[in-house]
Each structure stands twice: as structure tokens, then as C-alpha cells.
Amino acid sequence: MRLPGSDMRVLVTGSSGLIGRTVIAALGKTYRFAGLDVAAPSGDLAVPTTVADVANLEAILPAFKGVDAVVHLAASVPFRSPWPEVLKNNVIGTHNVFEACRAQGVKRVVFASSNHAVGMYEQDSPYREIVAGAYEGLEPGGFAVLDHTVPVRPDGDYGVSKAFGEATGRYYSEAFGLEVACLRIGTVNRHDRPARSVRHFATWLSHRDLTQLVDRSLRRPLGFEVFYGVSRNRWRFWDISHAAETVGYDPQDDAEDWRSGTSSAPRQPRGG
């Protein structure tokens, strides 16, 4: 596998979704992207795309031929997706993606896991208070953050499917030598700012921090890793130090900059 460089061939599953489009747009000059999606791409997604369902292993296998790395995003995304959809798209589909990588000799997978794999910790203090915006008596940095070593605690079928994906990634890493980064992605939206919920001031992940984490996970040496996809938010309760130490993740944005709801100026990179 050619790592790193613009000659690296990267397949993005779920390439027409929000995160797929964001990654391809931001890193399109860094990698040779191809897409895999259940729908044909629209005109603004200028990458060759295989139209196939990840739940059909035979149909997707050709898309993995000659690929150096896969960014696996394809899934039923809504948190309350019904179990039959979760089973088909997130469980069977994810297993098929890892198996296609093994069969076609792909060496690296960046898997879009989710914070919902550990979502039940938000029932506990102080995380319960933080997601409700009840900060009285709390200090940023004055509580333990959740890191990559905590047991999974899914908060629904969607979270269960993401925990399954992480377990599948570990199996394929240890049994077949795949390099795997599981990204427990926080709140990403098309507005690229916290919206609707005070919880977002802890959980927001900006587009540029997202694409930086994907980029670093594609470029840096890996075994099997779990990283939290969250910006450098004042009230974040997920760890970023492991990703920083392992792949050099250095998030630039802080949801607190949007607290007033009036900021519209372009954000500048933070120092350090």
C-alpha cells in the first residue's frame, strides 16, 4: 500500500452522504477517491462511483479491487432507524465491507463508528448534566473524559451496530492484518455549527476537524485504534489525546465560539 501521498487510492462507501461529500471535497487533491453508494452520484460529486448495496457482497467486491484504503461511511444514519434497516445496512453491510477488503487485499479501513456506541454514559453524572447544559458546580477539564478504553455502552440499536463494527474491525485487524481506525464521530451537520441542542456544545465536530481526523487516520501508521471524532470543545467529555498521540489529531474548532448564536465570521485556526 502506498502511504501517504496523492497516489493513494481511497474508496469511500456512502460517498453521496454528508460526510462522504465533505471528505471528498476537502481531500480531493490529496487522494485518488472513488465512491460506492446505493444511488448514482449527482453532478457535483466528481469521483467515479460504483452503484451497489453494501448488503450485497458479490455486488460490491469489484469496487475494492486495486484500492489502498477504505473510508467506510455507508449506513442507516438516523439514530432511531428501525432494526431491519440497521441489521441490513450497518451490520451485514459493515461485515461485507471488511470482508471485501480482506478478499481484495485492501490494507486499511477508516470506519465511521459513532458516539452512540458509548451513548449510555450520558445517563451518568457529570455527562448527564453537561448534555443538558446544567454546568453549575462543574469546571471544563475538571472531570474524567471517556477514552478509547471504556467498555462500550450503546444507547440503541444504532449504537449496537456501531459497536459491532468496531468488534468486526478488531477481528479483521488481528486475524488478517488490516489497519483499522474506528472513529466515534460526534455531532456533524450540514450547517457546520452547533444547532438545536445544548448537547452539541459538548459533542460538535466541525467539518475541518472531521476531515483532518480522516486524513491523519489514512496517513499515519495504525494497528487497531478507536478515536473520538470531536472538536476541541470547552465542554467536551470525549478524549482527544489518544488520537493526538497516535495520529497527530489537532482539532482547531470549539463549539463555544458559537454559543451566542451570532457568529458568522470565518473561523481561524487555533494555535498549538
C-alpha positions as CSV (number, residue, x, y, z in Angstrom):
1,M,0.0,0.0,0.0
2,R,1.3,3.5,-0.9
3,L,1.2,5.6,2.2
4,P,1.0,8.6,2.2
5,G,0.5,10.6,-0.9
6,S,-1.7,11.8,-3.7
7,D,-1.3,8.5,-5.5
8,M,-3.1,6.7,-2.7
9,R,-6.4,5.1,-3.9
10,V,-9.2,5.5,-1.4
11,L,-12.7,4.1,-1.7
12,V,-15.4,6.0,0.2
13,T,-18.6,4.0,0.9
14,G,-21.7,6.1,1.3
15,S,-19.9,8.6,-0.8
16,S,-23.0,10.7,-1.6
17,G,-23.8,11.4,2.1
18,L,-22.9,14.5,4.0
19,I,-19.7,13.1,5.5
20,G,-18.7,11.4,2.2
21,R,-19.1,14.6,0.3
22,T,-17.3,16.7,2.9
23,V,-14.3,14.4,3.0
24,I,-14.1,14.1,-0.8
25,A,-14.4,17.9,-1.3
26,A,-11.7,18.7,1.4
27,L,-9.2,15.9,0.5
28,G,-9.8,15.5,-3.2
29,K,-6.4,16.9,-4.1
30,T,-4.7,14.6,-1.6
31,Y,-6.1,11.2,-2.5
32,R,-7.5,9.4,-5.6
33,F,-11.0,8.9,-4.5
34,A,-13.7,6.5,-5.8
35,G,-17.2,6.1,-4.4
36,L,-19.5,3.3,-3.5
37,D,-23.2,4.2,-3.0
38,V,-26.7,2.8,-3.5
39,A,-27.5,5.8,-5.7
40,A,-25.8,7.3,-8.6
41,P,-23.8,10.5,-7.7
42,S,-25.2,13.9,-8.5
43,G,-23.2,16.3,-10.8
44,D,-21.2,17.9,-8.0
45,L,-19.6,14.7,-6.9
46,A,-16.8,14.2,-9.5
47,V,-15.5,10.8,-8.5
48,P,-16.0,7.5,-10.2
49,T,-18.7,5.7,-8.3
50,T,-19.9,2.1,-8.1
51,V,-23.6,1.9,-7.6
52,A,-24.3,-1.1,-5.4
53,D,-25.7,-2.0,-2.0
54,V,-23.2,-2.9,0.7
55,A,-25.5,-5.6,1.9
56,N,-24.7,-7.5,-1.3
57,L,-21.1,-8.7,-1.0
58,E,-20.8,-10.0,-4.6
59,A,-22.1,-6.7,-6.0
60,I,-19.6,-4.6,-4.1
61,L,-16.4,-6.7,-4.5
62,P,-15.3,-5.1,-7.8
63,A,-15.2,-1.7,-6.2
64,F,-12.5,-2.8,-3.8
65,K,-10.1,-4.1,-6.4
66,G,-6.8,-2.1,-6.5
67,V,-7.8,0.1,-3.6
68,D,-5.3,1.1,-0.9
69,A,-7.7,2.2,1.8
70,V,-11.4,2.4,2.5
71,V,-13.4,5.1,4.4
72,H,-16.5,3.2,5.4
73,L,-19.4,5.6,5.9
74,A,-22.3,3.7,4.3
75,A,-25.0,3.1,6.9
76,S,-28.6,3.8,8.1
77,V,-27.7,7.1,9.8
78,P,-30.8,8.2,11.8
79,F,-30.3,7.3,15.4
80,R,-33.7,5.7,15.6
81,S,-33.5,3.7,12.4
82,P,-35.7,0.5,12.7
83,W,-33.8,-2.7,13.4
84,P,-34.3,-4.3,10.0
85,E,-32.6,-1.3,8.3
86,V,-29.8,-1.3,11.0
87,L,-29.3,-5.0,10.5
88,K,-29.1,-4.8,6.7
89,N,-27.1,-1.7,6.3
90,N,-25.0,-1.3,9.4
91,V,-24.4,-4.9,10.5
92,I,-24.4,-7.0,7.3
93,G,-23.1,-4.1,5.2
94,T,-20.2,-3.4,7.6
95,H,-19.2,-7.0,7.7
96,N,-19.3,-7.2,3.9
97,V,-17.1,-4.1,3.6
98,F,-14.4,-5.7,5.9
99,E,-14.7,-9.0,4.1
100,A,-14.4,-7.2,0.7
101,C,-11.2,-5.5,2.0
102,R,-9.8,-8.9,3.0
103,A,-10.7,-10.6,-0.2
104,Q,-9.3,-7.8,-2.4
105,G,-6.2,-7.1,-0.4
106,V,-7.1,-3.6,0.9
107,K,-4.9,-2.9,3.9
108,R,-6.6,0.0,5.8
109,V,-10.1,0.8,6.8
110,V,-11.3,4.1,8.4
111,F,-14.6,3.1,9.9
112,A,-17.3,5.6,10.8
113,S,-18.3,4.4,14.2
114,S,-20.4,6.7,16.4
115,N,-20.5,8.3,19.9
116,H,-23.7,6.2,20.2
117,A,-21.5,3.1,20.8
118,V,-20.9,4.7,24.3
119,G,-24.1,6.8,24.5
120,M,-25.4,5.4,27.7
121,Y,-22.6,7.1,29.7
122,E,-24.7,10.2,29.2
123,Q,-27.1,8.8,31.8
124,D,-24.3,9.3,34.4
125,S,-23.0,12.4,36.1
126,P,-21.4,14.6,35.1
127,Y,-22.1,13.8,31.5
128,R,-25.9,13.9,32.1
129,E,-25.6,17.5,33.4
130,I,-23.3,18.6,30.6
131,V,-25.5,17.4,27.7
132,A,-28.4,19.3,29.5
133,G,-26.4,22.5,29.8
134,A,-26.5,22.3,33.6
135,Y,-22.9,23.4,34.2
136,E,-23.3,24.7,37.8
137,G,-20.6,23.2,40.0
138,L,-18.7,21.9,37.0
139,E,-15.4,23.1,35.5
140,P,-14.2,22.3,32.0
141,G,-11.4,19.8,32.3
142,G,-12.4,19.1,35.9
143,F,-13.9,15.7,35.2
144,A,-12.8,12.4,33.7
145,V,-13.4,12.2,29.9
146,L,-14.4,9.0,28.2
147,D,-11.5,7.4,26.3
148,H,-10.9,4.5,24.0
149,T,-10.5,2.0,26.9
150,V,-14.1,2.4,28.3
151,P,-16.5,-0.5,27.8
152,V,-19.0,0.1,25.0
153,R,-22.4,1.1,26.3
154,P,-24.7,1.6,23.3
155,D,-27.8,3.7,23.6
156,G,-29.9,1.9,21.0
157,D,-29.8,-0.4,18.0
158,Y,-27.8,2.1,16.0
159,G,-25.2,2.2,18.7
160,V,-25.2,-1.6,18.9
161,S,-24.5,-1.7,15.2
162,K,-21.5,0.6,15.6
163,A,-20.1,-1.4,18.5
164,F,-20.5,-4.4,16.2
165,G,-18.5,-2.6,13.5
166,E,-15.7,-1.8,16.0
167,A,-15.6,-5.5,17.1
168,T,-15.5,-6.6,13.4
169,G,-12.7,-4.2,12.8
170,R,-10.7,-5.6,15.7
171,Y,-11.3,-9.1,14.4
172,Y,-10.1,-8.3,10.9
173,S,-7.1,-6.4,12.2
174,E,-5.9,-9.2,14.5
175,A,-6.9,-12.1,12.2
176,F,-6.0,-10.7,8.8
177,G,-3.7,-7.8,9.5
178,L,-5.9,-4.9,8.4
179,E,-5.0,-1.5,9.8
180,V,-8.3,-0.1,11.3
181,A,-9.2,3.2,12.7
182,C,-12.7,3.4,14.3
183,L,-13.9,7.0,14.6
184,R,-16.6,7.6,17.2
185,I,-18.0,10.5,15.4
186,G,-19.8,13.3,17.4
187,T,-22.3,15.8,16.0
188,V,-21.8,16.6,12.3
189,N,-24.4,18.6,10.4
190,R,-24.7,20.4,7.1
191,H,-24.6,23.8,8.9
192,D,-21.2,23.1,10.3
193,R,-22.1,24.6,13.7
194,P,-23.9,23.5,16.9
195,A,-27.6,23.6,16.3
196,R,-30.9,22.8,18.0
197,S,-29.5,21.2,21.2
198,V,-27.3,22.4,24.0
199,R,-25.7,18.9,23.9
200,H,-23.9,20.0,20.7
201,F,-21.7,22.4,22.6
202,A,-20.0,19.3,24.0
203,T,-20.4,16.9,21.0
204,W,-19.9,19.0,17.9
205,L,-17.4,18.0,15.3
206,S,-16.6,20.7,12.7
207,H,-16.1,19.7,9.0
208,R,-12.4,20.7,9.0
209,D,-11.7,18.8,12.2
210,L,-13.6,15.8,10.8
211,T,-11.6,15.8,7.6
212,Q,-8.3,16.3,9.5
213,L,-9.0,13.2,11.6
214,V,-9.9,11.2,8.5
215,D,-6.7,12.4,6.7
216,R,-4.5,11.6,9.7
217,S,-6.1,8.2,10.0
218,L,-5.3,7.5,6.4
219,R,-1.7,8.7,6.5
220,R,-0.3,7.6,9.9
221,P,0.8,4.1,10.9
222,L,-2.1,2.1,12.6
223,G,-2.8,-1.2,14.1
224,F,-6.4,-1.2,15.5
225,E,-7.4,2.1,17.1
226,V,-10.5,3.8,18.4
227,F,-10.6,7.6,18.2
228,Y,-13.2,10.1,19.2
229,G,-14.3,12.5,16.5
230,V,-15.0,15.7,18.4
231,S,-13.7,19.2,18.1
232,R,-11.7,21.0,20.8
233,N,-14.9,22.0,22.6
234,R,-14.7,23.6,26.0
235,W,-17.4,21.2,27.4
236,R,-16.4,18.0,25.5
237,F,-16.3,14.8,27.6
238,W,-14.7,12.5,25.0
239,D,-10.9,12.1,24.8
240,I,-8.8,13.5,22.0
241,S,-5.4,12.8,23.5
242,H,-5.2,9.2,22.2
243,A,-5.9,10.4,18.6
244,A,-3.3,13.2,19.1
245,E,-0.7,10.9,20.3
246,T,-1.4,8.2,17.8
247,V,-2.0,10.0,14.5
248,G,-1.4,13.7,15.4
249,Y,-5.0,14.8,15.5
250,D,-5.1,18.5,16.4
251,P,-8.7,19.8,16.3
252,Q,-9.0,23.6,15.5
253,D,-12.6,24.4,16.4
254,D,-14.5,25.0,19.6
255,A,-18.3,24.9,19.8
256,E,-18.1,27.6,22.4
257,D,-17.3,30.1,19.6
258,W,-21.0,29.7,18.5
259,R,-22.5,30.0,22.0
260,S,-24.0,33.4,21.3
261,G,-25.6,32.2,18.1
262,T,-24.5,35.3,16.3
263,S,-21.1,34.3,15.0
264,S,-20.9,34.2,11.2
265,A,-17.3,35.2,10.6
266,P,-14.9,32.6,9.2
267,R,-13.1,30.7,12.0
268,Q,-9.3,30.9,12.1
269,P,-7.1,28.0,13.1
270,R,-6.1,27.9,16.7
271,G,-2.5,27.9,17.8
272,G,-0.9,24.8,19.3
